Amino acid sequence: MSSFKNCCNPVVSKTPIHFTLPKKDNRSLPVAIIGGGPVGLAAAAHLVKAGEPFILLEAGPSIAHHVLQWGHVRLFSPWRYNIDKTAKELLERSGWSAPEDEELPTGKELAENYLIPLAHVPEIAPSIWTDAKVVAISRKGQDKMKTANRESLPFILYIENAQGQPRRIEAKAVIDASGTWGQPNPLNASGVWTRQEKALHNRIHYGIADVKGPNRQQYAGKHIAVAGGGHSAINTILELAEFDDVKISWILRKNNVQQAYGGEEKDALEARGELGSRIHELVDSGRINVYTPFHVQHAEKIGEAISLEGEMKGQPFILSGIDYIIVNAGSRPDFSLLSEIRISIDPATESVEALAPLIDPNLHSCGTVRPHGEKELRQPEKDFYIVGMKSYGRAPTFLMATGYEQVRSIVAHLTGDFASAANVELELPETGVCSTNLNSASAACC
């Protein structure tokens, strides 16, 4: 007997093999949402407002499972950018009080004060299933090669629970908001997962480590290398620097460390700018050792320490004596579940293809992306959409407000409100530094 769980109460079925809603045609089928994070839940709220049936599938044991994994991290965007307007309306009808607009939530606060309450509103809760990992999607009875009558057929989502028990769900449309968390990029500068790096899994942490949490003794008194030039790496280094006895080595691939500072006081998001200013001061103080541009090509354990080999400034270089490594080198999308769906993905960024010229850090460094919605996110597979962080692929510049506008536009299109879908307006805060000169100190400021 297998169990798939509703977001609030476990639901047990003796025959959990196939689930559809009563139907005469595809129009009565639900829209399937993959992912129970901020953007997936926003999509649910907009479908509620439109009166459309939906089912939201979350692979983890609870809503906001991934957000809670970085619950100790404080966002640099205040609440006013992190709450979807339609979701807010639903919550307030249930007696919810919004946090202060300008407060900066942690991931834990985002989940507990917004996402979990949203998942429990009566209009959404019955349609959420947790412990439901989508492993494949197809058109009913057709593989990717078949074209005839394809658009008239429903989607089939193949899902599994934690025990591997299967289930199939039919849907008239699919919104993939599964994100990129859990698919980190490797330490290897070439982006390739090597056997040697995998062998060091107990000495390398990928993602935003809680260095002051329960495992703080893992870092105290040690030589810690932090790899990455974005805000996650900066947050990690600032917390490690609070340990007097920790030796910190910062590994970047940027031409110079100044590129990591971003807009500083010019940033429209004060907290984001402050991160750049604080790390700037820390580097200038000599508290941390900076290695840039250092392209790591090989990692191995020598004795009880880790040694990294590669090139720095074009010359062979070895950094040794490392006790532990924290890799904040970004993440990448998982397309394995989409092998039978026709999708258009940019070959460099792995973003939705139409978004690539807007967000590719090889082309520009602006902290904003021009407004975009259903039209740009449209895939060759009709009524299938990739949204949220996954729509940006490997590009690191996504903000939640972008995802909220994406799903608003998509739901409007799916429900026939084409004018609203096309009328996309989105204002995002500037980084304060924008440049198309990728050799300048401002490049890749995001």
Phi, psi and chi 1 to 4 in degrees:
 res  aa     phi    psi   chi1   chi2   chi3   chi4
   1 MET       -  129.9 -179.4  165.4   60.4      -
   2 SER  -110.6  159.5   63.3      -      -      -
   3 SER  -129.8  124.8  171.4      -      -      -
   4 PHE  -111.5  137.9  -70.5   80.9      -      -
   5 LYS  -107.8  135.7  -63.5  179.4 -179.3  179.0
   6 ASN   -71.7  157.8  178.1  -94.2      -      -
   7 CYS   -60.7  -26.0   74.8      -      -      -
   8 CYS  -106.4  -39.1  -54.0      -      -      -
   9 ASN  -136.1  142.1  -59.3  -65.3      -      -
  10 PRO   -66.2  137.2   23.6  -31.9      -      -
  11 VAL  -117.8  121.4  178.1      -      -      -
  12 VAL  -110.1  133.6  178.8      -      -      -
  13 SER  -130.4  138.0  168.9      -      -      -
  14 LYS   -78.9  -19.9  -67.5 -176.6  178.4  179.7
  15 THR  -131.8   69.9   56.6      -      -      -
  16 PRO   -87.9   44.6   35.2  -34.8      -      -
  17 ILE   -91.5  -35.9  -59.2  -57.3      -      -
  18 HIS  -146.7  136.1 -169.7   63.1      -      -
  19 PHE  -137.5  124.1  169.9   76.3      -      -
  20 THR  -139.3  157.8   59.7      -      -      -
  21 LEU   -86.1  152.5  -63.3  179.9      -      -
  22 PRO   -55.4  136.5  -23.8   33.5      -      -
  23 LYS  -152.8  154.1   63.8 -178.4 -172.8  -61.8
  24 LYS  -106.8  -28.3  -66.1 -179.0 -180.0  178.8
  25 ASP  -153.6 -176.5   54.7   38.4      -      -
  26 ASN   -62.5  -24.2  -70.5  -10.0      -      -
  27 ARG   -61.7  -25.7  -71.2  174.6  -64.8  178.9
  28 SER   -89.9   -2.9   59.5      -      -      -
  29 LEU   -76.6  157.9  -73.2  170.6      -      -
  30 PRO   -79.9  161.8   31.3  -36.1      -      -
  31 VAL   -84.7  130.7  175.2      -      -      -
  32 ALA   -95.3  129.1      -      -      -      -
  33 ILE  -111.1  129.2  -55.5  167.0      -      -
  34 ILE  -104.6  116.0  -53.8  172.6      -      -
  35 GLY   112.7  125.7      -      -      -      -
  36 GLY  -104.7   38.6      -      -      -      -
  37 GLY   -96.8 -164.7      -      -      -      -
  38 PRO   -57.2  -44.8  -25.3   34.3      -      -
  39 VAL   -75.6  -39.0  178.1      -      -      -
  40 GLY   -61.9  -42.7      -      -      -      -
  41 LEU   -68.6  -34.5  -75.8  167.0      -      -
  42 ALA   -63.3  -40.2      -      -      -      -
  43 ALA   -59.8  -41.8      -      -      -      -
  44 ALA   -60.6  -42.9      -      -      -      -
  45 ALA   -62.3  -41.5      -      -      -      -
  46 HIS   -69.5  -34.5  -75.5  -83.0      -      -
  47 LEU   -68.5  -36.5  -72.8  164.5      -      -
  48 VAL   -59.8  -48.3  166.8      -      -      -
  49 LYS   -59.5  -35.3 -176.3  176.9 -178.4  178.7
  50 ALA   -83.0   -5.8      -      -      -      -
  51 GLY    74.6   26.5      -      -      -      -
  52 GLU  -100.8  135.4  -76.0  -68.9  -43.3      -
  53 PRO   -69.4  147.3   25.9  -33.5      -      -
  54 PHE  -151.7  165.2   70.0   90.7      -      -
  55 ILE  -137.4  130.4 -176.2  164.4      -      -
  56 LEU  -107.5  126.2 -171.9  152.1      -      -
  57 LEU  -112.1  116.7  -57.5  165.7      -      -
  58 GLU  -113.0  124.2  164.4   57.0   45.5      -
  59 ALA   -69.1  -30.3      -      -      -      -
  60 GLY   -78.4  175.2      -      -      -      -
  61 PRO   -75.4  -11.5   27.0  -34.3      -      -
  62 SER  -150.7  160.9   67.2      -      -      -
  63 ILE   -60.2  146.5  -77.6  -62.6      -      -
  64 ALA    61.5   31.4      -      -      -      -
  65 HIS   -58.0  -45.5  175.7   62.2      -      -
  66 HIS   -70.1  -39.0  -75.2  163.6      -      -
  67 VAL   -59.8  -41.7  174.6      -      -      -
  68 LEU   -65.6  -21.7  -71.2  168.0      -      -
  69 GLN   -72.1  -20.3  -68.9  179.8    8.6      -
  70 TRP  -118.2   37.3   49.4  -93.5      -      -
  71 GLY   -63.0  -23.2      -      -      -      -
  72 HIS   -79.2  -11.0   61.2  -72.8      -      -
  73 VAL   -88.4  133.6  177.3      -      -      -
  74 ARG   -91.0  129.2 -168.8  166.0  -61.7  -80.5
  75 LEU   -69.8  152.9  -80.1   70.2      -      -
  76 PHE   -95.2   -1.8   48.4   64.6      -      -
  77 SER  -103.0  131.2   53.9      -      -      -
  78 PRO   -72.5  170.7   26.8  -33.9      -      -
  79 TRP   -52.7  -34.9  -85.5  112.2      -      -
  80 ARG   -62.4  -23.4   65.4 -171.4  175.0   99.8
  81 TYR   -92.6   -8.9  -72.1  115.1      -      -
  82 ASN  -107.0   -2.0  -59.6  -31.4      -      -
  83 ILE  -116.1  124.3  -62.3  176.8      -      -
  84 ASP   -71.1  137.9  175.7   76.9      -      -
  85 LYS   -63.5  -43.7  -67.2  178.5 -179.0  177.9
  86 THR   -68.8  -38.2  -63.6      -      -      -
  87 ALA   -62.3  -38.8      -      -      -      -
  88 LYS   -62.0  -41.0 -176.5  177.7 -179.1 -179.6
  89 GLU   -61.4  -44.0  -67.2  172.3    3.9      -
  90 LEU   -62.3  -44.7  -84.6  178.5      -      -
  91 LEU   -63.8  -43.0  -78.7  162.2      -      -
  92 GLU   -66.6  -29.6  -71.4  178.2  -23.1      -
  93 ARG   -67.9  -20.7  -69.9 -150.4  -59.7  -96.5
  94 SER   -94.9    7.8  -61.8      -      -      -
  95 GLY    91.6   11.2      -      -      -      -
  96 TRP   -78.3  143.1  174.9   82.6      -      -
  97 SER  -109.3  129.6  -64.0      -      -      -
  98 ALA   -72.4  144.7      -      -      -      -
  99 PRO   -66.5  168.3  -14.4   28.1      -      -
 100 GLU   -64.5  134.3  -68.2  -65.5  -32.8      -
 101 ASP   -53.8  -40.5  -83.6   -6.2      -      -
 102 GLU   -94.3    0.4  -61.4  -53.7  -42.5      -
 103 GLU   -73.3  149.2  -72.5 -175.1   -2.9      -
 104 LEU  -103.1  110.7  -58.6  173.5      -      -
 105 PRO   -80.9  154.2   31.6  -35.4      -      -
 106 THR   -82.5  169.2   62.1      -      -      -
 107 GLY   -58.9  -39.9      -      -      -      -
 108 LYS   -62.7  -42.5 -174.6  172.2 -175.4  -72.9
 109 GLU   -68.6  -36.7  -70.2  165.9  -15.0      -
 110 LEU   -59.4  -43.6  178.5   71.0      -      -
 111 ALA   -69.9  -50.7      -      -      -      -
 112 GLU   -75.5  -30.6  -66.4 -178.6  -10.6      -
 113 ASN   -99.1   -7.6  -61.5  -18.9      -      -
 114 TYR  -137.2  -59.9  170.5   50.6      -      -
 115 LEU   -68.5  -46.0  -59.8  176.5      -      -
 116 ILE   -67.3  -44.5  -67.0  173.3      -      -
 117 PRO   -58.0  -38.3  -27.8   36.9      -      -
 118 LEU   -63.7  -41.1  178.1   58.9      -      -
 119 ALA   -64.5  -22.2      -      -      -      -
 120 HIS   -94.8   -2.2  -79.7   77.6      -      -
 121 VAL   -65.6  144.7  -60.1      -      -      -
 122 PRO   -57.6  -30.4  -23.6   32.8      -      -
 123 GLU   -76.4  -16.5  -61.6   92.4  -25.8      -
 124 ILE  -110.0  -41.6  -69.1 -179.6      -      -
 125 ALA   -50.9  -44.6      -      -      -      -
 126 PRO   -65.4  -16.2  -19.9   33.2      -      -
 127 SER  -102.4    9.2  -60.3      -      -      -
 128 ILE  -103.6  132.1  -67.0 -179.9      -      -
 129 TRP  -122.5  124.3  -68.3   76.8      -      -
 130 THR  -100.3  172.1   56.0      -      -      -
 131 ASP    54.1   40.4 -168.9   20.2      -      -
 132 ALA  -133.2   88.4      -      -      -      -
 133 LYS   -87.6  124.2 -179.6  179.8 -179.6  180.0
 134 VAL   -80.2  119.5  178.6      -      -      -
 135 VAL  -105.0  -15.8  -64.3      -      -      -
 136 ALA  -165.3  154.4      -      -      -      -
 137 ILE  -137.4  141.3  -51.7  172.4      -      -
 138 SER  -150.4  171.2   69.5      -      -      -
 139 ARG   -82.3  147.7  -71.5  -73.8 -171.8  176.4
 140 LYS   -61.4  117.8 -173.1  174.5 -176.4  178.3
 141 GLY    75.6    8.8      -      -      -      -
 142 GLN  -134.8  142.2  -69.8 -166.8  -23.8      -
 143 ASP   -90.3 -176.2   61.3   23.5      -      -
 144 LYS   -61.9  -29.6 -176.3 -173.8  -73.3 -173.1
 145 MET   -71.3  -27.5  -72.1  -73.2  -68.0      -
 146 LYS   -77.5  130.5  -57.8  -64.5 -169.2  -60.1
 147 THR  -111.1  -38.8  -61.5      -      -      -
 148 ALA   -56.2  125.7      -      -      -      -
 149 ASN    64.8   12.9 -159.1   36.5      -      -
 150 ARG   -60.0  -46.9 -173.9  176.4 -173.7   86.6
 151 GLU   -68.5  -17.0  -67.5 -174.9   -4.4      -
 152 SER   -87.6   -8.6   66.4      -      -      -
 153 LEU   -90.4  146.6  -64.6  170.8      -      -
 154 PRO   -73.0  161.9   27.6  -34.9      -      -
 155 PHE   -81.5  148.8  -68.2   93.5      -      -
 156 ILE  -116.4  123.8  -58.1  -67.8      -      -
 157 LEU  -105.6  126.1  -72.9   85.0      -      -
 158 TYR   -98.8  118.3  -61.2   77.8      -      -
 159 ILE  -123.6  155.2   66.9  175.8      -      -
 160 GLU  -134.3  146.7  -65.9  178.6   -5.5      -
 161 ASN   -90.8 -174.7   65.6    9.3      -      -
 162 ALA   -62.4  -24.5      -      -      -      -
 163 GLN   -89.6    1.5  -69.4   73.7   43.9      -
 164 GLY    83.8    6.9      -      -      -      -
 165 GLN   -70.8  135.6  -65.8  -66.0  -32.3      -
 166 PRO   -91.6  162.0   34.2  -35.3      -      -
 167 ARG  -158.6  149.7 -170.5  164.6 -172.8  167.6
 168 ARG  -121.0  139.8  -63.4 -162.6  -50.7  -88.3
 169 ILE  -131.2  134.1  -65.9  175.9      -      -
 170 GLU   -93.0  144.8  -68.4 -171.8   11.9      -
 171 ALA  -147.5  152.4      -      -      -      -
 172 LYS   -89.4  -19.1   64.1 -179.6  176.5 -176.4
 173 ALA  -152.5  159.0      -      -      -      -
 174 VAL  -133.7  131.6  178.4      -      -      -
 175 ILE  -117.0  108.7  -61.0  174.2      -      -
 176 ASP   -90.2  102.0 -177.2   -6.1      -      -
 177 ALA  -115.8   38.0      -      -      -      -
 178 SER   -78.5   -9.2   58.2      -      -      -
 179 GLY    72.5 -164.9      -      -      -      -
 180 THR  -127.0   -2.8   59.9      -      -      -
 181 TRP   -60.5  138.3 -174.1  -92.9      -      -
 182 GLY    96.3   -6.9      -      -      -      -
 183 GLN  -122.3   67.4  -71.1   86.9 -127.4      -
 184 PRO   -70.8  153.7   29.3  -36.2      -      -
 185 ASN   -75.9  150.2  -69.9  -37.0      -      -
 186 PRO   -77.2  171.1   29.3  -35.4      -      -
 187 LEU   -68.3  -36.1  173.9   64.5      -      -
 188 ASN   -53.9  124.2 -172.5  -52.1      -      -
 189 ALA   -63.4  -21.5      -      -      -      -
 190 SER   -81.0   -4.4  -61.0      -      -      -
 191 GLY    80.3   10.5      -      -      -      -
 192 VAL  -102.2  133.6  175.0      -      -      -
 193 TRP   -81.4  113.4  -77.5   98.0      -      -
 194 THR   -97.4  157.5   64.3      -      -      -
 195 ARG   -61.1  -37.6 -179.5  169.1   56.9   85.8
 196 GLN   -64.9  -41.1  -68.4   84.3   -2.5      -
 197 GLU   -67.6  -41.3 -177.4  172.9  -17.9      -
 198 LYS   -61.7  -33.4  -69.7  178.6 -178.9  178.5
 199 ALA   -67.0  -17.5      -      -      -      -
 200 LEU   -96.9   21.1  -66.1  170.0      -      -
 201 HIS   -58.0  -29.4   63.1   89.3      -      -
 202 ASN   -83.4   -1.7   61.3  -20.9      -      -
 203 ARG  -119.5    3.9  -58.1  -75.7  -69.4  -85.9
 204 ILE  -128.1  131.7  -57.4  179.1      -      -
 205 HIS  -110.8  127.6  179.3   93.4      -      -
 206 TYR  -104.2  126.2  -62.1   90.3      -      -
 207 GLY   110.9 -165.6      -      -      -      -
 208 ILE   -90.6  100.0  -52.1  172.9      -      -
 209 ALA   -74.0  141.0      -      -      -      -
 210 ASP   -89.3   79.7 -173.6    3.8      -      -
 211 VAL   -70.7  -18.4  -59.3      -      -      -
 212 LYS  -102.0    8.5  -63.9 -168.4  -65.6 -174.8
 213 GLY   -88.6 -153.3      -      -      -      -
 214 PRO   -58.8  -26.6  -22.5   32.9      -      -
 215 ASN   -99.9   24.7  -63.6  -38.2      -      -
 216 ARG   -59.7  -28.8   61.3 -176.9  -64.0  141.5
 217 GLN   -67.5  -16.1  -68.9  -54.5  -46.5      -
 218 GLN   -68.1  -23.8 -176.7  170.2  -60.8      -
 219 TYR  -107.4  -29.7  -50.8   99.7      -      -
 220 ALA   -59.5  131.5      -      -      -      -
 221 GLY    72.2   14.2      -      -      -      -
 222 LYS  -112.9  167.5  -56.6  -68.7  177.7   56.1
 223 HIS   -95.4  110.5  177.8 -170.7      -      -
 224 ILE  -110.8  127.2  -49.7  -62.1      -      -
 225 ALA  -100.4  130.7      -      -      -      -
 226 VAL  -114.5  122.8  178.9      -      -      -
 227 ALA  -108.4  124.9      -      -      -      -
 228 GLY   140.6  150.2      -      -      -      -
 229 GLY  -118.0   13.8      -      -      -      -
 230 GLY  -102.4 -168.3      -      -      -      -
 231 HIS   -67.4  -30.9  -62.0  107.2      -      -
 232 SER   -64.4  -45.4  -63.5      -      -      -
 233 ALA   -63.6  -41.6      -      -      -      -
 234 ILE   -62.7  -44.8  -68.5  173.1      -      -
 235 ASN   -57.2  -45.6  -97.6  -44.0      -      -
 236 THR   -60.5  -46.3  -61.5      -      -      -
 237 ILE   -64.5  -41.9  -67.8  168.2      -      -
 238 LEU   -61.7  -36.7  -69.2  172.9      -      -
 239 GLU   -73.7  -40.8  -68.8 -162.7  -15.1      -
 240 LEU   -62.1  -34.1  -76.5  170.5      -      -
 241 ALA   -66.0  -15.0      -      -      -      -
 242 GLU   -75.5  -13.9  -63.9 -179.5   23.2      -
 243 PHE   -86.4  121.7  -67.4   81.1      -      -
 244 ASP   -67.7  -27.7  -67.1  -27.2      -      -
 245 ASP  -103.2   13.4   56.8   -7.6      -      -
 246 VAL   -97.2  128.6  170.6      -      -      -
 247 LYS   -90.8  126.4  178.8 -179.0  177.8 -178.4
 248 ILE  -115.0  126.9  -54.7  169.9      -      -
 249 SER  -115.2  123.6  -67.1      -      -      -
 250 TRP  -104.4  118.8 -170.2   10.2      -      -
 251 ILE  -105.3  120.6  -61.7  169.9      -      -
 252 LEU  -127.8  158.7  -58.2   98.4      -      -
 253 ARG  -105.4    0.6  -59.2  170.5 -168.9  164.9
 254 LYS   -71.6  157.9  -59.9 -179.5 -176.7  -62.0
 255 ASN   -63.8  -32.7  -70.0  -28.9      -      -
 256 ASN  -153.9  159.3   54.3   67.1      -      -
 257 VAL   -67.8  -24.2   69.4      -      -      -
 258 GLN   -60.1  -26.2  -73.6   77.1   19.4      -
 259 GLN   -65.0  -20.9  -70.3  180.0  -90.8      -
 260 ALA   -83.6  -11.2      -      -      -      -
 261 TYR   -78.7  -21.5  -59.9  153.6      -      -
 262 GLY    68.1 -148.9      -      -      -      -
 263 GLY   -79.6  -16.5      -      -      -      -
 264 GLU    48.5 -122.8  -61.4 -166.6   64.6      -
 265 GLU   -68.4  -13.2   72.6  -80.4   -4.8      -
 266 LYS   -86.3   -8.1  -62.7  177.6 -177.1  178.6
 267 ASP   -72.5  131.8 -160.9  -47.0      -      -
 268 ALA   -67.5  -24.0      -      -      -      -
 269 LEU   -93.7  105.8  -73.0  179.3      -      -
 270 GLU   -56.0  -43.2 -176.8  178.9  -11.9      -
 271 ALA   -66.8  -34.8      -      -      -      -
 272 ARG   -68.3  -42.4 -176.0  169.4   60.4 -173.5
 273 GLY   -64.4  -36.4      -      -      -      -
 274 GLU   -64.0  -35.7 -176.2 -176.5   -8.2      -
 275 LEU   -57.4  -46.4  -79.8 -179.9      -      -
 276 GLY   -62.2  -40.8      -      -      -      -
 277 SER   -66.9  -40.4  -63.1      -      -      -
 278 ARG   -67.8  -41.3  -71.0  176.2   62.0 -164.5
 279 ILE   -71.1  -32.4 -163.8   67.6      -      -
 280 HIS   -59.3  -47.9 -168.3  166.0      -      -
 281 GLU   -63.0  -39.6  -67.8  174.3    3.2      -
 282 LEU   -65.8  -40.7 -160.3   62.0      -      -
 283 VAL   -64.7  -45.2  169.4      -      -      -
 284 ASP   -63.2  -27.4  -73.1  -10.8      -      -
 285 SER   -76.2  -14.6   73.4      -      -      -
 286 GLY    83.6    7.5      -      -      -      -
 287 ARG   -65.7  -29.7  173.5   68.4  178.6   84.5
 288 ILE  -122.5  151.5   57.5  180.0      -      -
 289 ASN   -95.6  122.6  -60.3  -50.4      -      -
 290 VAL  -103.9  130.9  177.9      -      -      -
 291 TYR  -122.9  105.0  -59.9   91.5      -      -
 292 THR  -155.9  144.2 -168.1      -      -      -
 293 PRO   -77.4  120.8   26.8  -31.6      -      -
 294 PHE  -113.5  113.6 -178.1   18.0      -      -
 295 HIS  -102.6  103.0  -64.6   83.5      -      -
 296 VAL   -73.2  130.2  177.3      -      -      -
 297 GLN  -117.0  -19.0  -62.0  168.0  -12.9      -
 298 HIS  -152.8  137.6  178.4   69.5      -      -
 299 ALA  -130.8  134.7      -      -      -      -
 300 GLU  -152.6  157.9   67.0  173.9  -42.9      -
 301 LYS   -90.4  124.9 -175.0  178.5  176.8 -177.0
 302 ILE  -120.9  109.6  -60.8  178.3      -      -
 303 GLY    68.0 -126.2      -      -      -      -
 304 GLU   -99.7    0.6  -69.0  -58.4  -45.5      -
 305 ALA  -113.8  166.9      -      -      -      -
 306 ILE  -106.1  139.8  -61.2  171.8      -      -
 307 SER  -118.6  135.5  177.6      -      -      -
 308 LEU  -114.3  129.7  -58.6  178.6      -      -
 309 GLU  -117.7  145.4  -61.9 -179.6   22.2      -
 310 GLY   176.2 -147.4      -      -      -      -
 311 GLU  -125.8  136.0  -70.5 -172.8   -5.6      -
 312 MET  -124.6  124.5 -170.8  164.4   74.7      -
 313 LYS    53.9   36.8  -60.7  179.6 -179.4  178.7
 314 GLY    82.8    1.7      -      -      -      -
 315 GLN  -117.4  149.1  -60.6  -63.2  -41.2      -
 316 PRO   -56.9  139.8  -24.6   35.3      -      -
 317 PHE  -149.2  143.1 -175.7   77.7      -      -
 318 ILE  -128.3  130.4  -62.8  175.4      -      -
 319 LEU  -115.0  117.2  178.9   60.3      -      -
 320 SER  -122.3  176.4   57.8      -      -      -
 321 GLY    76.0   22.3      -      -      -      -
 322 ILE   -87.3  134.8  -59.6  167.3      -      -
 323 ASP   -89.8  -36.7  -64.4  -56.4      -      -
 324 TYR  -153.5  148.5 -160.0   79.7      -      -
 325 ILE  -123.7  135.6  -55.6  172.4      -      -
 326 ILE  -114.4  118.6  -61.6  172.5      -      -
 327 VAL  -103.3  114.5  178.9      -      -      -
 328 ASN  -118.1   62.4  -66.2  138.1      -      -
 329 ALA  -102.9   22.6      -      -      -      -
 330 GLY    85.1 -173.0      -      -      -      -
 331 SER  -142.4  174.3   54.3      -      -      -
 332 ARG  -138.3  152.9   57.1 -176.2   65.2  178.6
 333 PRO   -75.9  155.3   26.0  -32.0      -      -
 334 ASP  -104.9  112.1  176.7   11.9      -      -
 335 PHE  -101.9    6.4  -65.0  117.8      -      -
 336 SER   -60.8  -32.3   62.1      -      -      -
 337 LEU   -76.0   -7.6   69.1  162.0      -      -
 338 LEU  -108.8   20.2  -52.9 -179.0      -      -
 339 SER   -65.6  -21.5   61.5      -      -      -
 340 GLU  -107.8   14.6  -65.5  -54.4  -41.2      -
 341 ILE  -111.9  139.4  -65.9  -65.0      -      -
 342 ARG   -82.8  111.1  -63.6  176.1  176.9 -178.5
 343 ILE  -128.6  156.3   56.4  175.8      -      -
 344 SER  -118.4  108.4  180.0      -      -      -
 345 ILE  -122.3  134.9  -60.0  -60.8      -      -
 346 ASP   -65.7  133.8  179.2   71.0      -      -
 347 PRO   -70.0  -20.8   22.8  -32.7      -      -
 348 ALA   -93.6  -56.3      -      -      -      -
 349 THR   -82.3  -19.1   62.1      -      -      -
 350 GLU    60.4   26.1  -66.2 -170.3  -10.7      -
 351 SER   -91.4  171.1   68.2      -      -      -
 352 VAL   -53.4  131.8  172.2      -      -      -
 353 GLU   -56.4  -42.3 -170.8  167.3   35.7      -
 354 ALA   -67.1  -20.4      -      -      -      -
 355 LEU   -83.6  -21.0  -67.4 -174.5      -      -
 356 ALA   -54.0  -46.3      -      -      -      -
 357 PRO   -64.8  -18.2  -20.4   33.3      -      -
 358 LEU   -88.0  -24.9  -47.5  178.9      -      -
 359 ILE  -124.4   -7.9   63.3  176.7      -      -
 360 ASP   -63.4  115.1 -172.9  -11.9      -      -
 361 PRO   -66.7  -11.3   22.6  -32.4      -      -
 362 ASN   -74.5  -18.7  -67.4  -61.6      -      -
 363 LEU  -105.2  -32.6  -57.7  177.2      -      -
 364 HIS  -157.7  170.8   67.3   85.4      -      -
 365 SER  -128.7   18.0   64.2      -      -      -
 366 CYS   -67.4  147.9  -76.1      -      -      -
 367 GLY   -88.9    2.4      -      -      -      -
 368 THR  -124.4  156.0   59.4      -      -      -
 369 VAL  -121.8  136.4  176.0      -      -      -
 370 ARG   -59.4  152.4   74.5  165.5  171.5   78.4
 371 PRO   -53.1  136.5  -27.5   36.0      -      -
 372 HIS  -147.3  156.3   65.2  -84.1      -      -
 373 GLY  -152.4 -139.2      -      -      -      -
 374 GLU   -56.4  -41.3 -173.4  -83.2  -24.0      -
 375 LYS   -59.2  -46.9 -179.0 -179.6  177.6 -178.9
 376 GLU   -71.7  -27.4  -70.4   80.0    4.9      -
 377 LEU   -91.2   -4.9  -63.2  166.4      -      -
 378 ARG   -61.8  136.2 -164.0  177.4  -61.2  168.9
 379 GLN  -109.5  161.5  -69.1  -71.3  -20.9      -
 380 PRO   -56.2  -30.2  -24.7   33.9      -      -
 381 GLU   -81.7  108.3 -164.6   74.7   71.5      -
 382 LYS   -56.9  134.7 -175.0  176.9 -177.7  -65.5
 383 ASP    68.7   20.9  -63.9  -26.5      -      -
 384 PHE  -116.8  131.6  174.7   83.2      -      -
 385 TYR  -136.7  141.3  -61.9   92.7      -      -
 386 ILE  -106.3  126.1  -61.4  171.6      -      -
 387 VAL  -131.7  175.7  -59.1      -      -      -
 388 GLY    68.6 -153.6      -      -      -      -
 389 MET   -57.8  -34.4 -172.1   66.0 -148.1      -
 390 LYS   -64.2  -31.0 -170.5  170.3 -176.8  175.4
 391 SER   -66.9  -22.3   71.0      -      -      -
 392 TYR   -89.2   -5.4  -86.8   42.8      -      -
 393 GLY    60.8 -121.5      -      -      -      -
 394 ARG   -92.1   -5.4  -60.7 -167.6 -172.6 -165.4
 395 ALA   -69.9  138.5      -      -      -      -
 396 PRO   -97.3   13.7   35.8  -35.0      -      -
 397 THR  -101.7   16.7   52.0      -      -      -
 398 PHE   -75.4  140.1  179.9   76.9      -      -
 399 LEU  -122.9  149.6  -69.6  174.7      -      -
 400 MET   -57.2  -37.9  -85.7 -176.2  -82.2      -
 401 ALA   -58.3  -32.3      -      -      -      -
 402 THR   -62.3  -45.9  -57.3      -      -      -
 403 GLY   -64.8  -36.9      -      -      -      -
 404 TYR   -62.7  -41.7  -63.1  158.3      -      -
 405 GLU   -69.5  -35.0  179.5   59.5   21.3      -
 406 GLN   -57.5  -51.5  -72.1  177.9  -17.9      -
 407 VAL   -73.3  -30.0  -65.1      -      -      -
 408 ARG   -59.9  -46.6 -176.1 -150.1   61.7   78.5
 409 SER   -65.8  -41.2  175.4      -      -      -
 410 ILE   -65.1  -45.8  -71.7  168.4      -      -
 411 VAL   -62.9  -39.2  170.7      -      -      -
 412 ALA   -59.3  -43.0      -      -      -      -
 413 HIS   -66.2  -45.0 -177.3   85.9      -      -
 414 LEU   -62.6  -27.9  -71.0  174.2      -      -
 415 THR   -99.5   11.2   55.4      -      -      -
 416 GLY    88.2    3.7      -      -      -      -
 417 ASP   -91.9   74.8 -169.7   -9.2      -      -
 418 PHE   -69.6  -31.6  -56.4  123.2      -      -
 419 ALA   -65.1  -44.1      -      -      -      -
 420 SER   -66.2  -37.7  178.8      -      -      -
 421 ALA   -62.8  -36.2      -      -      -      -
 422 ALA   -82.1  -22.3      -      -      -      -
 423 ASN   -86.6   75.9 -175.2   28.4      -      -
 424 VAL   -96.4  124.6  178.6      -      -      -
 425 GLU  -131.3  129.2  -62.9 -179.8    3.6      -
 426 LEU  -149.9  125.0  179.7   63.3      -      -
 427 GLU  -113.8  119.7  -66.4 -176.9    8.9      -
 428 LEU  -115.0  149.5  -64.3  177.3      -      -
 429 PRO   -70.2  137.6   26.0  -34.7      -      -
 430 GLU   -73.1  152.3  -63.0  -84.7   -0.6      -
 431 THR   -77.6  -17.7   63.0      -      -      -
 432 GLY    90.4  -11.3      -      -      -      -
 433 VAL  -134.8  116.1  179.3      -      -      -
 434 CYS  -133.5  137.8  -76.3      -      -      -
 435 SER  -157.8  146.0  173.7      -      -      -
 436 THR  -101.9    1.5   54.6      -      -      -
 437 ASN   -89.7   97.2  177.1    8.5      -      -
 438 LEU   -74.6   -2.5  -65.1 -176.2      -      -
 439 ASN   -95.6   -1.2  -67.6  -42.5      -      -
 440 SER   -83.5  167.4   74.2      -      -      -
 441 ALA   -68.8  -15.6      -      -      -      -
 442 SER   -91.1   -6.7   64.1      -      -      -
 443 ALA   -61.6  147.4      -      -      -      -
 444 ALA    55.1   36.2      -      -      -      -
 445 CYS   -66.2  -16.1   62.7      -      -      -
 446 CYS   -85.5      -  -46.8      -      -      -
